[in-house]
């Protein structure tokens, strides 16, 4: 068996996120992931969650989780599910996040290459906002998540640096005003492109992503004790090394397509 691709497609995410809050998926979205929802209802009760926080680190491949499992220790210990997922093609950031939050394949949502137009198709953000849920996106400026989901009835917190984004996310947890929060961190992807997926700077960025996720988990556990929360660690695509000792992604290969999602159910 020379190639082994994960079987659960990234498009299952949108309906999983909305159904966790008791809201129907956006029109046309793929079915939710029963593995996540069954565990959510078992852990949090039949009513499911009343808060969802999705952490989106960029380019965290399944092979990184397999090769450097012990680096993920703090995230593993804070999650009940570690789920291999399959990205979409081309495996580049705007295409993948569009599929993650719309629940449809690229040929349907329309982003088919590395470009960042405002997505016109319905997304999880639209479905949640229409149901009266308050949603926030926290992202670094210029990145895909800060652009393709604009023009929606949600709040945007866009900053120059990852550090400012993470600080704002913790503020939002503390203020407890949102039902659904998305936080994007692109620091591993940035270092991977410059110093290769396993370069020291890249591994340091990976460690930082795991530390941020762990800090978010602990903040939710401390600050949202009156809520039932689904917390997700949900990257968009993987990565691989190319000639010249730098990193890349975008191909239909295991290293780029197989990713790891992790979920915690906090009450």
C-alpha positions in Angstrom: 0.0 0.0 0.0 2.1 2.9 -1.3 -0.4 5.7 -0.6 -2.8 6.0 2.3 -5.3 8.9 2.4 -7.5 9.8 5.4 -11.2 9.0 4.8 -13.0 11.8 6.6 -13.1 14.9 4.4 -12.5 18.4 5.6 -15.9 19.4 4.2 -17.5 17.5 7.2 -16.4 20.3 9.5 -18.9 23.0 8.8 -22.0 20.9 9.7 -20.1 19.5 12.7 -19.5 23.1 14.0 -23.1 24.2 13.6 -24.7 21.1 14.8 -22.7 21.2 18.0 -24.7 24.4 18.7 -28.0 22.9 17.6 -28.0 24.8 14.3 -28.6 23.4 10.9 -25.6 23.3 8.5 -25.3 25.8 5.7 -27.1 24.9 2.5 -25.4 22.1 0.6 -22.9 21.3 3.3 -21.5 17.8 3.7 -22.8 15.7 6.5 -21.4 16.3 10.0 -18.8 14.0 11.5 -20.7 11.6 13.8 -17.5 10.6 15.6 -17.3 14.2 17.0 -21.0 14.8 17.6 -21.6 11.4 19.2 -18.8 12.1 21.7 -20.0 15.7 22.2 -23.5 14.6 23.2 -22.1 11.8 25.4 -19.8 14.3 27.2 -22.0 17.4 27.3 -25.5 16.0 27.2 -28.4 15.9 24.7 -28.4 19.7 24.4 -24.9 19.7 23.0 -22.6 22.8 23.3 -23.5 26.4 23.8 -20.0 27.6 22.9 -17.7 26.6 20.1 -14.1 27.7 19.8 -12.1 26.7 16.7 -8.4 27.1 16.7 -7.0 27.1 13.1 -3.2 26.6 13.0 -1.9 26.6 9.5 -0.2 23.6 7.7 -0.1 21.1 10.6 0.2 17.8 8.8 -0.8 14.4 10.1 2.8 13.2 9.5 4.0 15.9 12.0 1.7 14.4 14.6 2.9 10.9 13.8 6.6 11.8 13.8 6.6 14.3 16.7 3.8 12.8 18.8 5.4 13.8 22.1 5.5 17.4 21.0 1.7 17.3 20.9 1.5 15.9 24.5 -0.2 19.0 26.0 -2.8 19.0 23.3 -3.4 15.3 23.4 -4.0 15.4 27.2 -6.5 18.1 26.8 -8.6 16.5 24.0 -10.8 13.5 23.8 -10.6 12.9 20.1 -7.6 13.0 17.7 -9.0 12.6 14.3 -7.2 12.1 11.0 -8.8 14.3 8.3 -8.4 14.7 4.5 -8.0 18.2 3.1 -9.1 19.3 -0.4 -7.3 20.1 -3.6 -5.5 22.3 -4.3 -4.3 22.1 -0.7 -3.7 25.8 -0.2 -5.0 27.9 2.6 -7.9 29.9 1.1 -9.3 26.8 -0.7 -9.1 24.6 2.4 -10.6 27.1 4.9 -13.4 27.9 2.4 -14.2 24.1 2.3 -13.9 23.8 6.1 -16.4 26.5 6.9 -18.8 26.1 3.9 -18.8 22.3 3.9 -18.5 22.0 0.2 -15.8 21.2 -2.3 -13.8 23.9 -4.1 -15.6 23.5 -7.4 -18.8 24.5 -5.5 -17.6 27.3 -3.3 -15.5 28.7 -6.2 -12.0 29.3 -4.7 -9.9 27.0 -6.9 -6.4 28.5 -6.4 -4.4 30.7 -4.1 -6.6 33.8 -4.1 -8.6 35.5 -1.4 -12.0 36.7 -2.7 -14.9 37.2 -0.4 -16.7 33.9 -0.4 -20.3 34.2 -1.7 -21.6 30.8 -0.7 -23.3 30.1 2.6 -20.9 29.2 5.5 -21.1 28.1 9.1 -20.8 31.8 10.0 -23.9 32.7 8.0 -25.9 29.8 9.4 -25.0 30.7 13.0 -25.5 34.4 12.6 -29.0 33.8 11.0 -29.9 31.7 14.1 -28.9 34.6 16.4 -25.5 33.3 17.4 -22.7 35.8 18.0 -19.6 34.9 16.0 -16.1 36.4 15.9 -13.1 35.8 13.7 -9.6 36.6 15.1 -6.9 36.6 12.5 -3.7 38.2 11.3 -4.2 40.9 8.6 -3.9 39.8 5.0 -4.4 36.1 5.7 -7.1 34.1 4.1 -9.4 33.9 7.1 -9.3 37.6 7.5 -10.4 38.1 3.9 -12.6 35.3 2.5 -15.3 35.5 5.2 -15.8 39.3 5.2 -19.2 40.9 4.6 -21.0 38.8 7.1 -23.0 39.7 10.2 -20.1 38.7 12.5 -17.3 40.6 14.3 -13.8 40.7 13.0 -10.6 41.3 15.1 -7.7 41.6 12.7 -4.2 42.4 13.9 -0.7 42.6 12.5 0.8 39.8 14.7 -0.1 36.3 15.9 0.7 37.5 19.4 -1.9 40.2 19.3 -4.5 37.8 17.9 -3.9 35.3 20.7 -4.1 38.0 23.3 -7.4 39.1 21.8 -8.8 35.6 21.8 -8.1 35.3 25.5 -9.8 38.6 26.0 -12.9 37.3 24.2 -12.9 34.2 26.3 -12.8 36.4 29.4 -15.6 38.7 28.2 -17.8 35.7 27.3 -19.9 37.5 24.7 -19.6 35.1 21.7 -21.1 31.8 20.9 -18.6 30.9 18.2 -15.0 32.1 17.9 -12.4 31.3 15.2 -8.7 32.0 15.9 -6.2 31.7 13.1 -2.4 31.3 13.6 -0.2 31.2 10.5 3.2 31.2 12.2 4.1 27.5 11.5 3.1 27.9 7.8 5.3 31.0 7.6 8.4 29.4 9.1 7.8 26.1 7.2 8.0 27.9 3.9 11.3 29.6 4.8 13.1 26.9 6.9 11.4 23.6 5.9 8.8 21.7 7.9 11.3 20.3 10.3 13.6 23.2 10.6 14.3 24.5 14.2 12.3 27.6 13.6 9.4 25.6 12.2 9.4 23.1 15.1 9.5 26.1 17.5 6.4 27.5 15.8 4.7 24.1 16.0 5.4 24.0 19.7 4.0 27.6 20.0 0.8 26.5 18.3 0.4 23.6 20.7 1.1 25.9 23.7 -1.5 28.4 22.4 -4.2 25.7 22.0 -3.4 24.5 25.5 -3.7 28.0 27.0 -7.0 28.5 25.2 -8.3 25.2 26.6 -7.3 26.1 30.1 -8.8 29.6 29.8 -12.1 28.2 28.6 -12.1 25.7 31.5 -11.5 28.5 34.0 -13.7 31.2 32.5 -16.5 29.3 30.8 -17.4 27.0 33.7 -21.1 27.8 33.2 -21.0 26.8 29.6 -20.6 23.6 27.6 -17.9 24.1 25.0 -16.6 22.3 21.9 -12.9 23.3 21.4 -11.3 22.3 18.1 -7.7 22.2 16.9 -8.4 22.3 13.1 -5.6 22.9 10.6 -6.3 23.4 6.9 -3.7 21.3 5.1 -0.3 19.7 5.5 3.1 20.3 4.1 6.2 18.8 2.6 9.9 19.7 1.9 11.0 20.6 -1.6 14.4 21.2 -3.2 16.4 23.9 -1.6 15.4 22.9 1.9 12.2 24.9 2.2 8.6 23.8 2.7 5.6 23.8 0.4 2.1 22.4 0.0 -0.7 22.4 -2.6 -0.2 19.0 -4.1 -2.4 15.8 -4.1 0.0 13.9 -1.9 -0.3 12.4 1.6 2.0 14.9 3.2 -0.2 17.8 2.1 -3.6 16.2 2.2 -3.6 14.2 5.5 -4.1 16.4 8.6 -4.9 16.0 12.2 -7.9 17.5 14.0 -8.4 17.3 17.8 -11.4 18.1 19.9 -12.1 18.8 23.5 -15.5 18.8 25.2 -15.3 21.2 28.2 -17.9 21.7 30.9 
